Amino acid sequence: MWELLTFKFVNPVMDIGITRQLDFTDLLELPTELRATSCYDKLMSSWTVEYQNHRDNSSLLRAMSYSYGWTYLRLGLLKVSFSFLFFSFLFFEVVELSKRMLLNVNSGIHGI
């Protein structure tokens, strides 16, 4: 799980990219359910059902939720949570750096 979150599985591809130009054969293979054609077919099927059921009030968002459901919602929530935590950490560090710089300027010390 940690390798997925830190993208360590990409390291072998990056190592190849350092030595030479990457080719399509060097890239990681996507699972069938994540390939563009599979995603398109799934979404198109859901959109057709959505349009038949709610002709005047069709919703692409509703069709997407039927297609991809909780899987992508959970991934999206994980991404938002991670981004919020990272931003909070970064903001805290910037505030602390600003305080130290202000203290140094006020006390006549130059530099950090």
C-alpha positions as CSV (number, residue, x, y, z in Angstrom):
1,M,0.0,0.0,0.0
2,W,2.8,2.4,0.9
3,E,4.4,1.9,-2.6
4,L,1.1,2.9,-4.2
5,L,0.9,6.1,-2.1
6,T,4.5,7.1,-2.7
7,F,4.6,6.0,-6.4
8,K,7.6,3.8,-5.8
9,F,6.4,1.4,-8.5
10,V,7.3,4.1,-11.0
11,N,11.0,4.0,-10.1
12,P,12.0,1.4,-12.7
13,V,10.4,3.4,-15.4
14,M,12.2,6.6,-14.2
15,D,15.5,4.7,-14.2
16,I,15.0,3.8,-17.8
17,G,14.0,7.4,-18.6
18,I,17.3,8.6,-17.2
19,T,19.3,6.5,-19.5
20,R,17.3,6.8,-22.7
21,Q,14.1,8.1,-24.3
22,L,11.0,6.1,-23.1
23,D,9.0,4.1,-25.5
24,F,5.4,2.9,-25.1
25,T,6.7,-0.6,-24.4
26,D,8.5,0.8,-21.3
27,L,5.4,2.1,-19.7
28,L,3.4,0.2,-17.1
29,E,0.4,-1.7,-18.4
30,L,-3.0,-0.5,-17.2
31,P,-5.5,-3.0,-15.9
32,T,-8.3,-3.6,-18.4
33,E,-10.9,-1.8,-16.3
34,L,-8.8,1.3,-16.3
35,R,-8.2,1.5,-20.0
36,A,-9.9,4.3,-21.9
37,T,-12.1,2.0,-24.0
38,S,-13.4,0.2,-21.0
39,C,-14.1,3.4,-19.1
40,Y,-15.8,4.9,-22.2
41,D,-18.0,1.8,-22.7
42,K,-19.0,1.8,-19.0
43,L,-19.8,5.6,-19.0
44,M,-21.7,5.4,-22.3
45,S,-23.8,2.6,-21.0
46,S,-24.6,4.5,-17.9
47,W,-25.3,7.7,-19.8
48,T,-27.7,5.8,-22.1
49,V,-29.7,4.5,-19.1
50,E,-29.6,7.9,-17.5
51,Y,-30.9,9.6,-20.6
52,Q,-33.7,7.0,-21.0
53,N,-34.8,7.4,-17.4
54,H,-34.4,11.2,-17.0
55,R,-34.7,12.5,-20.5
56,D,-35.2,16.2,-19.6
57,N,-33.3,16.1,-16.4
58,S,-30.3,13.9,-17.4
59,S,-27.2,14.3,-15.3
60,L,-23.7,13.4,-16.4
61,L,-22.6,13.4,-12.7
62,R,-25.3,10.8,-11.9
63,A,-24.2,8.7,-14.9
64,M,-20.6,8.9,-13.7
65,S,-21.5,7.8,-10.2
66,Y,-23.4,4.8,-11.6
67,S,-20.4,4.0,-13.8
68,Y,-17.6,4.3,-11.4
69,G,-19.4,4.6,-8.1
70,W,-17.6,4.4,-4.8
71,T,-14.3,3.3,-6.2
72,Y,-13.5,6.7,-7.6
73,L,-15.3,8.6,-4.9
74,R,-13.1,6.9,-2.3
75,L,-10.0,7.7,-4.3
76,G,-11.1,11.3,-4.7
77,L,-11.7,11.6,-1.0
78,L,-8.3,10.1,-0.3
79,K,-6.7,12.6,-2.7
80,V,-8.5,15.5,-1.1
81,S,-7.5,14.4,2.4
82,F,-3.9,13.9,1.4
83,S,-3.8,17.3,-0.4
84,F,-5.4,19.0,2.7
85,L,-2.8,17.4,5.0
86,F,0.0,18.4,2.7
87,F,-1.2,21.9,2.3
88,S,-1.7,22.3,6.1
89,F,1.8,21.1,6.7
90,L,3.2,23.4,4.1
91,F,1.2,26.3,5.4
92,F,2.5,25.7,8.9
93,E,6.1,25.6,7.7
94,V,5.7,28.8,5.8
95,V,4.2,30.5,8.9
96,E,7.0,29.3,11.1
97,L,9.6,30.4,8.5
98,S,7.9,33.8,8.4
99,K,8.0,34.1,12.2
100,R,11.7,33.2,12.3
101,M,12.5,35.7,9.5
102,L,10.5,38.5,11.3
103,L,12.3,37.7,14.6
104,N,15.6,37.9,12.9
105,V,14.8,41.2,11.2
106,N,13.5,42.7,14.4
107,S,16.6,41.6,16.4
108,G,19.0,42.8,13.7
109,I,20.2,39.4,12.6
110,H,20.4,38.9,8.9
111,G,19.7,35.5,7.4
112,I,17.8,32.5,8.8
